[in-house]
Amino acid sequence: MPDDEETEGGPSGMPLPPPPPGIAMPPPPPPPPLQDEAIESAIDETPPLQSSSNDEEESESNDFQAHWEKRKLDDSVQSSENRDSMYGHIDRISSGQVGTLLDRFSDRFGSELDREIIVLRKKQQQDMLAIKPIVELISAPESDDEEIEEDVDDEFPEFFSIVNELLGNMPEEFVQDFIESDSFELFQNVGEDPSGCDQDTRGEFFTMINSVLGDLPESDINDFVASSGFQVFQRMSELYGE
């Protein structure tokens, strides 16, 4: 066995020389790990990292897929609603039911709009009646008292004088329009002899004057109603008003 120890000591079979004094030999290196232990160590270290990465990717994939599925569902519903609205509008166009904005407004608020128009027209009519109260309200009650009729007949010339003065105080434009109208000829004929006019002429004259006075400005009508001449006018209306 000495031969074997010498062979293991050096390359030429000679033993290794002793180390120099004062220098300690380093410890021998640890034995290399076995192959099975290295594989187990590698498996123990790497799988946790890979598992965590795979879990994150799977979580992100699941989240994105959930959002994508929700978005596709929302887009599908919205697309369906838009398509139905578009087709419905096309159907209304083809059937002539679209109409204008006013038509739609009338369909929605037609009853209230009609009511407002009616109320407005009624108010306009009431305003016109306020401007022309004499024309609208005067009526001719029947009277069989001949004595009263003869007394009233005597007031016809006075009635003409009142009307003649009233119209003479109107603005120039109003007077000019009345002179150029067809009614002025009757006014002239009555003015030549008011007391000699027959009943038909007087009735025609009163009707014409009643219409002319109704066209006066409201302030002039109020002034005439407040005057003493209006009482004569009322008595004439009882005889010649229609």
C-alpha positions as CSV (number, residue, x, y, z in Angstrom):
1,M,0.0,0.0,0.0
2,P,2.9,2.5,0.3
3,D,3.2,2.5,-3.4
4,D,-0.4,3.7,-3.7
5,E,0.0,6.6,-1.2
6,E,3.1,7.8,-3.1
7,T,1.3,7.7,-6.4
8,E,-1.6,9.7,-5.0
9,G,0.8,12.3,-3.5
10,G,2.3,13.9,-6.6
11,P,2.3,13.5,-10.3
12,S,5.7,11.7,-10.3
13,G,4.7,9.5,-7.4
14,M,6.7,11.6,-4.9
15,P,5.1,12.9,-1.8
16,L,4.2,16.7,-1.6
17,P,6.7,18.8,0.2
18,P,5.7,20.2,3.6
19,P,4.3,23.8,3.7
20,P,6.7,26.6,4.6
21,P,6.8,27.4,8.3
22,G,4.1,29.9,9.5
23,I,1.7,29.3,6.7
24,A,-1.4,27.2,7.3
25,M,-3.0,25.2,4.7
26,P,-6.5,26.3,3.6
27,P,-9.3,24.0,4.4
28,P,-10.2,21.6,1.6
29,P,-13.1,22.7,-0.6
30,P,-16.5,21.2,0.2
31,P,-17.6,18.2,-1.7
32,P,-19.7,19.0,-4.8
33,P,-23.4,18.5,-4.3
34,L,-25.1,15.6,-5.6
35,Q,-27.1,15.9,-8.8
36,D,-30.5,15.1,-7.2
37,E,-30.0,17.8,-4.5
38,A,-29.1,20.4,-7.2
39,I,-32.3,19.7,-9.1
40,E,-34.4,19.8,-6.0
41,S,-32.9,23.2,-5.0
42,A,-33.5,24.6,-8.5
43,I,-37.1,23.5,-8.3
44,D,-37.6,25.0,-4.9
45,E,-36.3,28.4,-6.0
46,T,-37.8,28.9,-9.4
47,P,-41.5,27.7,-9.2
48,P,-42.6,30.4,-6.7
49,L,-41.6,33.2,-9.1
50,Q,-43.2,31.5,-12.1
51,S,-46.4,30.8,-10.1
52,S,-46.7,34.4,-9.0
53,S,-46.1,35.7,-12.6
54,N,-48.7,33.3,-13.9
55,D,-51.2,34.3,-11.3
56,E,-50.8,38.0,-12.2
57,E,-51.1,37.3,-15.9
58,E,-54.2,35.2,-15.3
59,S,-55.7,37.9,-13.0
60,E,-55.0,40.6,-15.6
61,S,-56.4,38.4,-18.4
62,N,-59.5,37.7,-16.4
63,D,-60.0,41.5,-15.6
64,F,-59.5,42.5,-19.2
65,Q,-61.8,39.8,-20.4
66,A,-64.5,40.8,-18.0
67,H,-64.2,44.4,-19.2
68,W,-64.2,43.4,-22.8
69,E,-67.2,41.2,-22.4
70,K,-69.1,44.0,-20.6
71,R,-68.1,46.5,-23.3
72,K,-69.3,44.1,-26.1
73,L,-72.6,43.7,-24.3
74,D,-73.1,47.4,-23.8
75,D,-72.1,48.1,-27.5
76,S,-74.6,45.4,-28.6
77,V,-77.4,47.0,-26.6
78,Q,-76.6,50.5,-27.8
79,S,-76.3,49.4,-31.4
80,S,-79.6,47.7,-31.1
81,E,-81.3,50.8,-29.7
82,N,-79.7,53.0,-32.4
83,R,-80.8,50.6,-35.1
84,D,-84.3,50.5,-33.8
85,S,-84.5,54.3,-33.6
86,M,-83.1,54.7,-37.1
87,Y,-85.5,52.2,-38.6
88,G,-88.4,53.8,-36.7
89,H,-87.5,57.3,-38.1
90,I,-87.3,55.8,-41.6
91,D,-90.7,54.3,-41.2
92,R,-92.2,57.7,-40.0
93,I,-90.6,59.4,-43.0
94,S,-92.0,56.9,-45.5
95,S,-95.5,57.2,-43.9
96,G,-95.4,61.0,-43.8
97,Q,-95.7,61.1,-40.0
98,V,-92.5,63.1,-39.2
99,G,-93.9,66.5,-39.8
100,T,-92.3,69.7,-38.8
101,L,-91.2,70.9,-35.4
102,L,-94.5,72.8,-35.1
103,D,-96.5,69.7,-35.9
104,R,-94.7,67.8,-33.1
105,F,-95.2,70.7,-30.7
106,S,-98.9,70.9,-31.6
107,D,-99.2,67.1,-31.1
108,R,-97.8,67.4,-27.6
109,F,-99.3,70.7,-26.5
110,G,-102.2,71.0,-29.0
111,S,-105.0,71.3,-26.5
112,E,-103.2,74.0,-24.4
113,L,-102.1,75.8,-27.5
114,D,-105.6,75.9,-28.9
115,R,-106.9,77.0,-25.6
116,E,-104.4,79.9,-25.5
117,I,-105.4,80.9,-29.1
118,I,-109.1,80.8,-28.1
119,V,-108.5,82.9,-25.0
120,L,-106.4,85.4,-27.0
121,R,-109.0,85.7,-29.7
122,K,-111.7,86.1,-27.1
123,K,-109.7,88.9,-25.4
124,Q,-109.2,90.6,-28.8
125,Q,-113.0,90.5,-29.3
126,Q,-113.6,91.9,-25.9
127,D,-111.1,94.7,-26.6
128,M,-113.0,95.4,-29.9
129,L,-116.3,95.5,-28.0
130,A,-114.8,97.9,-25.5
131,I,-113.8,100.2,-28.4
132,K,-117.2,99.9,-30.1
133,P,-119.6,99.5,-27.2
134,I,-122.3,101.5,-29.0
135,V,-122.5,99.4,-32.1
136,E,-122.6,96.1,-30.3
137,L,-124.9,96.9,-27.4
138,I,-127.6,99.2,-28.9
139,S,-130.8,97.6,-29.7
140,A,-134.2,99.0,-30.7
141,P,-137.0,98.2,-28.4
142,E,-140.5,98.3,-29.8
143,S,-142.6,101.2,-28.7
144,D,-146.3,101.9,-29.5
145,D,-146.5,105.2,-27.8
146,E,-147.0,107.7,-30.6
147,E,-146.9,110.8,-28.4
148,I,-143.4,109.9,-27.1
149,E,-142.3,109.1,-30.6
150,E,-143.4,112.6,-31.9
151,D,-141.5,114.3,-29.0
152,V,-138.4,112.3,-29.8
153,D,-138.7,113.0,-33.5
154,D,-138.2,116.7,-32.7
155,E,-134.7,115.8,-31.3
156,F,-133.5,114.4,-34.7
157,P,-132.2,117.8,-35.9
158,E,-130.4,118.2,-32.6
159,F,-129.0,114.8,-33.0
160,F,-127.6,115.8,-36.4
161,S,-126.0,118.9,-35.0
162,I,-124.4,116.9,-32.2
163,V,-122.9,114.4,-34.7
164,N,-121.9,117.2,-37.1
165,E,-119.9,118.9,-34.3
166,L,-118.4,115.7,-33.0
167,L,-117.1,114.7,-36.4
168,G,-115.9,118.2,-37.1
169,N,-113.6,118.0,-34.1
170,M,-111.9,114.8,-35.3
171,P,-108.3,114.8,-36.7
172,E,-107.9,116.0,-40.3
173,E,-107.1,112.5,-41.6
174,F,-110.3,111.1,-40.1
175,V,-112.4,113.9,-41.5
176,Q,-110.8,113.5,-45.0
177,D,-111.4,109.7,-45.0
178,F,-115.1,110.3,-44.0
179,I,-115.6,112.9,-46.8
180,E,-114.2,110.5,-49.4
181,S,-116.4,107.6,-48.2
182,D,-119.8,106.6,-49.7
183,S,-121.4,107.6,-46.3
184,F,-120.7,111.3,-46.8
185,E,-123.4,111.6,-49.5
186,L,-126.1,110.5,-47.1
187,F,-124.7,112.8,-44.4
188,Q,-125.0,115.8,-46.8
189,N,-128.5,114.9,-47.8
190,V,-129.7,114.7,-44.2
191,G,-127.8,117.9,-43.4
192,E,-129.8,119.9,-45.9
193,D,-133.0,119.3,-44.0
194,P,-132.8,117.1,-40.9
195,S,-136.3,117.7,-39.8
196,G,-137.8,116.8,-43.2
197,C,-136.2,113.4,-43.5
198,D,-138.5,110.4,-43.5
199,Q,-138.2,107.4,-41.1
200,D,-136.3,105.2,-43.5
201,T,-133.7,107.9,-44.2
202,R,-133.3,108.6,-40.5
203,G,-132.9,104.9,-39.7
204,E,-130.2,104.7,-42.4
205,F,-128.5,107.8,-41.1
206,F,-128.4,106.5,-37.5
207,T,-127.0,103.1,-38.6
208,M,-124.3,104.9,-40.6
209,I,-123.4,107.3,-37.8
210,N,-123.4,104.4,-35.3
211,S,-120.8,102.6,-37.4
212,V,-118.7,105.8,-37.9
213,L,-118.6,106.5,-34.2
214,G,-117.5,103.0,-33.5
215,D,-114.3,103.7,-35.5
216,L,-113.4,106.7,-33.3
217,P,-110.4,106.4,-31.0
218,E,-111.2,105.1,-27.5
219,S,-110.5,108.4,-25.8
220,D,-113.0,110.2,-28.1
221,I,-115.6,107.5,-27.5
222,N,-115.2,107.9,-23.8
223,D,-115.5,111.7,-24.0
224,F,-118.7,111.3,-26.1
225,V,-120.2,108.8,-23.7
226,A,-119.6,111.2,-20.8
227,S,-121.2,114.1,-22.7
228,S,-124.9,115.2,-22.7
229,G,-125.1,114.4,-26.4
230,F,-124.8,110.7,-25.6
231,Q,-128.3,110.8,-24.0
232,V,-129.7,112.1,-27.3
233,F,-127.9,109.4,-29.1
234,Q,-129.5,106.8,-26.8
235,R,-132.9,108.1,-27.5
236,M,-132.3,108.0,-31.2
237,S,-131.1,104.4,-30.9
238,E,-134.5,103.5,-29.3
239,L,-136.2,104.6,-32.5
240,Y,-133.8,103.9,-35.3
241,G,-131.3,101.4,-33.9
242,E,-131.4,98.0,-35.5
